[in-house]
Amino acid sequence: MKIHGQSFGSIFRRLPWQYQILTVVGSAFILMTIVHIASVAIHWKKKADAPSIDVVKILHSDPTAGVLDPSLAAVPGSPARWMAYTAQVEEKAGDITMETRLAQTVAGRSDCGAWIDMSGASIRGRQDQLLAPDGQTVVARGEWRIETPSLVYDPDDKGREWKLFVFRYFWSDNPANRLSVLQHYAVISYKYAPSPELQWSTEAWLFAAKKDYPPSPYDQMVLLDLDRLSPDLQDIVMYSRPSAIYQGGVLAMTLSAYKAGDLEPDRVIEIVSRDNGNSWLYVGTLLDKKELAAFDAKGEPHYTRIFGATLLQQDGDVYLAAALGTKAQRGAGTLLFRFDDFANGKLEADPQTGLPKIVRRIPLPVPGAGAVGGGTIAYTQSCPKTGIMVSEQHNASPYFHLFQTGRPPYEAKKP
């Protein structure tokens, strides 16, 4: 391009040197401004597209100090979504008790970031005293706690379509015998209802570990001792953290299994029912504490313990979300494994190690969690904007929050 028959180059060379400098500096400034505006636009577009991590809001009829251990369920095609969770409730002298509550999404909202609790569907703990087999001698005083719920929709069990499984245990007032009492008086119990907003059944003690866990007369309330299902379960004295799903006519449940005297799970097992929970079959161990070192990430602290695990469903696939811990933190994030065959307890295997194959590592959503940490997660495709929901300790306090991440459990890599 020429101006009055002269090129830009010839015009520039005829300018005084001072104007040449100003022209170069000005041109460079304009170019840098254009690049900066473009980069800012790209940055904000990425930020707008990226899901945000937000605290899940629950409107409580009774105040809570913290919430954790979410479990999400919905009827396909229905606008109603339901959540079971553990509520931390402050008592006198700063003590905290645990109880299970139910909540549903706020009407008219398309997301699942706000919930209203249903106090009538709660399973609340209570002060009590344990009696010896003679029915008179007091073994321990304390309270029943109910936590780590699992809510599942089973459309093929008419009148009992909704099932709520919980971990019920006795928390002794005496620290000296607390662990022994806890392991002897711990069960998996459940309730059912045709719909979450209708009348729920009376709570039933579904599973215990073995004979004398719990001792007489409480053993008469238990429907099934799980050691009867397999010789592999003879060394287990307590189960916690039930997590259940229903798919293809199979009701599957994972449980954290403990040996005598252990404060943390030895392994995660799976049991299944093909008749809507009337009978159960042990299908195997999914995760063993002895194998955790194989899951270490390069440059990260070694995994040394199991915090807990939950079952998730996405696009017809079933996943095991295992929260693992390190020496410094009981729950240091979550590893996601996919099932080859969930009805028979088969996870996808890593061809190099033969151990379960990690399909995703999910860090804790917010930095700064204390020694307990977190990482137990829930998910339903009926809440796509919410993504996975994670419970995490709030800094170093004993209380927990729930966070929505905006991302599903598994995201296929884009080509």
C-alpha positions as CSV (number, residue, x, y, z in Angstrom):
1,M,0.0,0.0,0.0
2,K,1.3,3.5,-0.9
3,I,0.4,7.0,0.1
4,H,0.9,9.7,-2.6
5,G,3.1,7.2,-4.4
6,Q,5.4,6.5,-1.4
7,S,5.6,3.3,0.7
8,F,5.4,3.3,4.5
9,G,9.1,2.4,4.6
10,S,10.2,5.4,2.6
11,I,7.9,7.7,4.6
12,F,9.3,6.3,7.9
13,R,12.9,6.8,6.8
14,R,12.3,10.5,6.0
15,L,10.9,11.2,9.5
16,P,13.2,12.8,12.1
17,W,14.7,10.2,14.4
18,Q,12.6,11.4,17.4
19,Y,9.4,10.6,15.4
20,Q,10.8,7.3,14.3
21,I,11.3,6.3,18.0
22,L,7.8,7.5,18.9
23,T,6.3,5.5,15.9
24,V,8.1,2.3,16.9
25,V,7.1,2.6,20.6
26,G,3.5,3.5,19.7
27,S,3.2,0.6,17.3
28,A,4.6,-1.8,19.9
29,F,2.2,-0.5,22.5
30,I,-0.8,-1.0,20.2
31,L,0.4,-4.6,19.4
32,M,0.8,-5.4,23.1
33,T,-2.6,-4.0,23.9
34,I,-4.2,-6.2,21.3
35,V,-2.4,-9.3,22.6
36,H,-3.4,-8.4,26.2
37,I,-7.0,-7.9,25.3
38,A,-7.1,-11.2,23.5
39,S,-5.5,-13.1,26.4
40,V,-7.9,-11.5,28.9
41,A,-10.8,-12.5,26.8
42,I,-9.6,-16.1,26.5
43,H,-9.0,-16.2,30.3
44,W,-12.4,-15.0,31.2
45,K,-14.0,-17.3,28.7
46,K,-12.2,-20.3,30.3
47,K,-13.2,-19.1,33.7
48,A,-16.8,-18.7,32.7
49,D,-16.8,-22.2,31.2
50,A,-15.1,-23.8,34.2
51,P,-17.5,-25.2,36.9
52,S,-17.3,-23.4,40.2
53,I,-16.9,-25.1,43.6
54,D,-19.6,-23.9,45.9
55,V,-20.9,-24.9,49.4
56,V,-24.2,-26.8,49.2
57,K,-26.9,-25.0,51.1
58,I,-29.4,-26.9,53.3
59,L,-32.3,-25.2,55.0
60,H,-32.5,-27.0,58.3
61,S,-35.6,-27.2,60.5
62,D,-33.2,-28.0,63.4
63,P,-29.8,-26.3,63.5
64,T,-26.7,-28.3,62.6
65,A,-23.0,-27.6,63.2
66,G,-21.9,-29.5,60.1
67,V,-23.0,-31.8,57.3
68,L,-21.2,-34.7,55.6
69,D,-21.5,-38.1,53.9
70,P,-24.0,-37.2,51.2
71,S,-26.1,-39.8,49.3
72,L,-28.1,-38.6,46.2
73,A,-31.0,-40.4,44.5
74,A,-33.9,-39.5,42.1
75,V,-36.6,-41.1,40.0
76,P,-35.5,-40.9,36.4
77,G,-37.5,-38.1,34.6
78,S,-38.8,-36.6,37.9
79,P,-38.0,-33.1,38.9
80,A,-37.6,-34.2,42.6
81,R,-34.2,-35.0,43.8
82,W,-33.4,-36.4,47.3
83,M,-30.4,-36.4,49.5
84,A,-29.5,-38.3,52.7
85,Y,-26.7,-37.0,54.8
86,T,-25.0,-37.1,58.2
87,A,-25.8,-34.0,60.4
88,Q,-23.4,-33.0,63.1
89,V,-25.4,-31.6,66.0
90,E,-23.9,-29.8,69.0
91,E,-24.9,-30.9,72.4
92,K,-24.2,-29.7,75.9
93,A,-20.6,-29.0,76.9
94,G,-19.5,-28.8,73.2
95,D,-20.1,-32.5,72.5
96,I,-21.2,-33.5,68.9
97,T,-23.6,-36.2,68.0
98,M,-24.3,-37.7,64.6
99,E,-27.7,-38.3,63.1
100,T,-29.1,-39.0,59.6
101,R,-31.4,-36.6,57.8
102,L,-33.2,-36.4,54.5
103,A,-33.6,-33.4,52.3
104,Q,-35.1,-32.5,48.9
105,T,-34.2,-29.9,46.4
106,V,-35.8,-26.5,46.6
107,A,-38.9,-26.4,44.3
108,G,-38.5,-24.4,41.1
109,R,-34.7,-24.7,41.0
110,S,-33.0,-26.6,38.1
111,D,-29.8,-27.1,40.1
112,C,-29.2,-29.1,43.3
113,G,-27.3,-26.4,45.1
114,A,-30.1,-25.7,47.7
115,W,-32.0,-28.2,49.7
116,I,-34.8,-28.3,52.4
117,D,-34.5,-31.0,55.1
118,M,-37.4,-33.2,56.0
119,S,-37.3,-33.6,59.7
120,G,-39.9,-36.3,59.7
121,A,-37.7,-38.7,57.8
122,S,-34.7,-38.3,60.1
123,I,-33.1,-41.1,62.1
124,R,-31.9,-39.5,65.3
125,G,-29.6,-40.8,67.9
126,R,-30.5,-40.8,71.6
127,Q,-29.0,-41.2,75.0
128,D,-29.2,-44.8,76.3
129,Q,-27.5,-47.4,78.5
130,L,-26.5,-50.8,77.3
131,L,-27.6,-53.8,79.4
132,A,-25.8,-57.1,80.0
133,P,-27.5,-60.4,79.0
134,D,-29.2,-60.5,82.5
135,G,-31.2,-57.4,81.4
136,Q,-30.2,-55.5,84.6
137,T,-26.5,-54.9,84.7
138,V,-25.4,-51.7,82.9
139,V,-22.5,-52.3,80.5
140,A,-22.1,-48.8,79.3
141,R,-23.8,-45.4,79.2
142,G,-23.7,-43.1,76.2
143,E,-25.7,-42.5,73.0
144,W,-26.6,-44.2,69.8
145,R,-25.2,-42.4,66.7
146,I,-26.5,-42.8,63.2
147,E,-24.4,-41.8,60.2
148,T,-23.0,-42.5,56.7
149,P,-26.4,-43.0,55.1
150,S,-27.1,-44.5,51.7
151,L,-30.4,-43.6,49.9
152,V,-31.4,-45.8,46.9
153,Y,-34.4,-46.0,44.6
154,D,-35.5,-49.6,43.7
155,P,-38.5,-49.3,41.3
156,D,-39.0,-53.1,41.3
157,D,-39.8,-53.4,45.0
158,K,-43.4,-52.2,45.2
159,G,-44.2,-50.4,48.4
160,R,-40.5,-50.4,49.3
161,E,-39.2,-48.5,46.4
162,W,-37.1,-46.1,48.6
163,K,-34.5,-47.7,50.9
164,L,-32.3,-45.9,53.5
165,F,-29.3,-47.8,54.9
166,V,-27.3,-46.3,57.8
167,F,-24.5,-47.1,60.2
168,R,-25.8,-47.3,63.8
169,Y,-23.4,-47.6,66.7
170,F,-23.1,-46.9,70.4
171,W,-20.8,-44.2,71.6
172,S,-19.7,-44.7,75.2
173,D,-19.3,-41.9,77.6
174,N,-16.2,-43.7,78.9
175,P,-13.2,-43.2,76.6
176,A,-11.5,-46.2,78.2
177,N,-14.0,-48.7,76.8
178,R,-15.2,-46.7,73.8
179,L,-13.6,-48.7,71.0
180,S,-14.6,-52.0,72.4
181,V,-18.2,-50.9,73.0
182,L,-18.3,-49.4,69.5
183,Q,-17.2,-52.5,67.8
184,H,-19.5,-54.8,69.8
185,Y,-22.6,-52.6,69.4
186,A,-22.5,-51.5,65.7
187,V,-25.0,-52.6,63.0
188,I,-26.2,-51.6,59.5
189,S,-29.9,-50.7,59.8
190,Y,-32.4,-49.6,57.3
191,K,-35.9,-48.1,56.7
192,Y,-38.1,-48.1,53.6
193,A,-40.9,-46.2,52.1
194,P,-43.0,-46.0,48.8
195,S,-41.8,-42.4,48.4
196,P,-39.5,-40.2,50.5
197,E,-42.2,-37.8,51.5
198,L,-44.6,-40.6,52.7
199,Q,-44.5,-42.6,55.9
200,W,-41.2,-44.5,56.5
201,S,-41.1,-47.9,58.0
202,T,-39.8,-48.7,61.5
203,E,-36.0,-48.9,61.5
204,A,-34.7,-52.6,61.3
205,W,-31.3,-53.8,62.3
206,L,-30.3,-55.5,59.0
207,F,-26.6,-56.6,59.3
208,A,-24.1,-57.3,62.1
209,A,-20.6,-58.8,61.7
210,K,-20.9,-62.0,63.6
211,K,-22.2,-63.8,66.7
212,D,-21.9,-61.7,69.9
213,Y,-21.5,-58.5,67.8
214,P,-23.7,-57.3,69.4
215,P,-24.1,-59.5,72.5
216,S,-27.4,-60.7,73.9
217,P,-30.1,-59.4,74.2
218,Y,-29.3,-57.0,71.3
219,D,-28.3,-59.8,68.9
220,Q,-32.0,-60.9,68.7
221,M,-32.7,-57.7,66.8
222,V,-30.3,-58.4,63.9
223,L,-31.6,-60.0,60.8
224,L,-28.3,-61.3,59.4
225,D,-24.7,-61.9,60.6
226,L,-22.5,-61.3,57.6
227,D,-19.9,-63.9,58.6
228,R,-22.4,-66.5,57.5
229,L,-22.0,-65.4,53.9
230,S,-18.3,-66.4,53.4
231,P,-15.3,-67.8,55.3
232,D,-13.5,-64.6,54.0
233,L,-15.5,-62.5,56.5
234,Q,-14.6,-64.5,59.7
235,D,-12.0,-62.0,60.9
236,I,-14.3,-58.9,60.6
237,V,-16.0,-57.6,63.8
238,M,-17.7,-54.4,62.5
239,Y,-19.0,-52.9,59.3
240,S,-19.7,-49.2,58.5
241,R,-20.5,-46.8,55.7
242,P,-23.0,-48.7,53.6
243,S,-23.3,-47.5,50.0
244,A,-26.0,-49.0,47.8
245,I,-27.2,-48.7,44.2
246,Y,-29.9,-50.5,42.2
247,Q,-29.3,-51.3,38.5
248,G,-30.5,-54.1,36.2
249,G,-32.3,-56.0,38.9
250,V,-29.3,-56.0,41.3
251,L,-29.2,-54.2,44.6
252,A,-25.4,-53.8,45.4
253,M,-23.9,-52.5,48.6
254,T,-20.3,-51.8,49.6
255,L,-19.2,-51.8,53.3
256,S,-16.1,-50.8,55.1
257,A,-14.9,-53.8,57.1
258,Y,-12.9,-53.6,60.4
259,K,-10.8,-56.1,62.3
260,A,-10.9,-56.3,66.1
261,G,-9.2,-53.3,67.7
262,D,-8.7,-51.3,64.5
263,L,-9.8,-47.7,64.2
264,E,-9.9,-47.8,60.4
265,P,-11.1,-50.2,57.8
266,D,-9.1,-53.2,56.8
267,R,-10.9,-53.5,53.4
268,V,-14.0,-52.6,51.4
269,I,-16.3,-55.5,50.5
270,E,-19.3,-55.9,48.3
271,I,-22.5,-57.8,48.8
272,V,-25.4,-58.0,46.4
273,S,-29.1,-58.9,46.4
274,R,-31.1,-60.1,43.4
275,D,-34.4,-60.1,45.2
276,N,-34.7,-56.5,46.4
277,G,-32.8,-57.0,49.6
278,N,-34.6,-60.2,50.9
279,S,-31.4,-62.2,50.7
280,W,-27.7,-61.3,50.2
281,L,-24.6,-62.8,48.6
282,Y,-21.0,-61.9,49.2
283,V,-19.2,-61.2,45.9
284,G,-15.7,-60.2,47.1
285,T,-13.2,-57.6,48.4
286,L,-12.9,-54.5,46.2
287,L,-10.1,-52.7,48.1
288,D,-7.6,-54.0,50.6
289,K,-5.4,-51.9,52.9
290,K,-2.4,-53.9,52.1
291,E,-2.5,-52.9,48.4
292,L,-2.8,-49.1,48.9
293,A,0.9,-48.4,48.1
294,A,0.2,-49.4,44.5
295,F,-2.1,-46.4,44.1
296,D,0.4,-43.7,45.2
297,A,0.8,-40.7,42.9
298,K,4.3,-39.6,42.0
299,G,5.5,-36.9,44.3
300,E,2.5,-37.2,46.7
301,P,2.4,-38.6,50.2
302,H,1.9,-42.4,50.4
303,Y,-1.6,-43.8,50.9
304,T,-1.7,-45.7,54.2
305,R,-5.4,-46.1,55.1
306,I,-8.9,-46.3,53.8
307,F,-11.3,-43.5,54.8
308,G,-14.4,-44.9,53.1
309,A,-16.0,-45.8,49.7
310,T,-19.2,-45.1,47.8
311,L,-20.9,-46.5,44.7
312,L,-21.8,-44.1,41.9
313,Q,-23.7,-44.5,38.6
314,Q,-23.0,-42.6,35.4
315,D,-24.2,-43.3,31.9
316,G,-25.0,-46.9,32.7
317,D,-21.5,-47.5,34.2
318,V,-20.9,-48.2,37.9
319,Y,-18.0,-46.7,39.8
320,L,-16.3,-47.2,43.2
321,A,-15.2,-43.9,44.7
322,A,-12.6,-44.7,47.3
323,A,-11.5,-41.9,49.7
324,L,-8.0,-42.8,50.9
325,G,-5.8,-41.3,53.6
326,T,-2.1,-40.6,54.3
327,K,-0.1,-40.6,57.5
328,A,-1.1,-36.9,58.0
329,Q,-4.7,-37.0,56.8
330,R,-7.4,-39.6,57.2
331,G,-9.1,-38.6,54.0
332,A,-6.7,-37.1,51.4
333,G,-8.9,-37.2,48.3
334,T,-10.7,-39.8,46.2
335,L,-9.7,-42.4,43.6
336,L,-12.3,-43.5,41.0
337,F,-12.5,-47.1,39.8
338,R,-14.9,-48.4,37.2
339,F,-16.6,-51.8,37.4
340,D,-16.3,-54.4,34.7
341,D,-19.1,-56.3,36.4
342,F,-20.5,-54.7,39.5
343,A,-23.0,-57.5,40.1
344,N,-20.1,-59.9,40.6
345,G,-17.6,-57.5,42.3
346,K,-15.2,-57.1,39.4
347,L,-13.4,-53.8,39.0
348,E,-11.5,-52.9,35.8
349,A,-7.9,-54.2,36.3
350,D,-4.7,-52.4,35.5
351,P,-2.9,-54.7,33.0
352,Q,0.5,-54.0,34.6
353,T,-0.3,-54.6,38.3
354,G,-3.5,-56.6,38.1
355,L,-5.0,-54.3,40.8
356,P,-8.0,-52.0,40.2
357,K,-7.3,-49.5,37.5
358,I,-7.6,-45.8,38.5
359,V,-9.7,-43.9,36.0
360,R,-9.6,-40.5,37.9
361,R,-7.9,-38.9,40.9
362,I,-10.3,-36.4,42.6
363,P,-8.5,-34.0,45.0
364,L,-10.3,-32.4,48.0
365,P,-12.3,-29.4,46.6
366,V,-11.0,-26.8,49.0
367,P,-7.4,-26.4,50.4
368,G,-6.9,-26.2,54.1
369,A,-8.7,-29.3,55.5
370,G,-7.5,-30.6,58.8
371,A,-6.2,-34.0,59.9
372,V,-9.5,-35.7,59.2
373,G,-9.8,-34.3,55.6
374,G,-12.6,-35.8,53.6
375,G,-13.3,-37.1,50.2
376,T,-16.5,-39.2,50.4
377,I,-18.6,-38.3,47.4
378,A,-22.1,-38.7,45.9
379,Y,-23.5,-38.1,42.4
380,T,-26.7,-38.3,40.4
381,Q,-27.2,-37.5,36.8
382,S,-30.4,-35.8,37.8
383,C,-28.2,-33.0,39.2
384,P,-25.9,-32.3,36.2
385,K,-25.0,-28.7,37.3
386,T,-24.0,-29.9,40.8
387,G,-21.6,-32.6,39.6
388,I,-20.1,-34.8,42.3
389,M,-20.8,-33.6,45.8
390,V,-17.9,-33.9,48.3
391,S,-17.8,-33.7,52.1
392,E,-14.7,-32.1,53.6
393,Q,-13.6,-31.0,57.0
394,H,-13.8,-27.2,57.5
395,N,-10.1,-26.2,58.2
396,A,-9.0,-27.7,61.5
397,S,-12.5,-27.6,63.1
398,P,-14.4,-30.8,63.8
399,Y,-17.2,-29.7,61.4
400,F,-17.7,-30.6,57.8
401,H,-19.2,-28.9,54.7
402,L,-20.6,-30.3,51.5
403,F,-19.2,-28.9,48.2
404,Q,-20.6,-29.2,44.7
405,T,-17.9,-29.4,42.0
406,G,-19.9,-29.0,38.8
407,R,-18.1,-32.0,37.2
408,P,-19.3,-35.6,36.8
409,P,-17.3,-38.4,38.3
410,Y,-15.8,-39.5,34.9
411,E,-14.9,-37.2,32.0
412,A,-13.7,-38.8,28.9
413,K,-10.6,-37.2,27.4
414,K,-11.3,-35.1,24.4
415,P,-9.5,-36.2,21.2
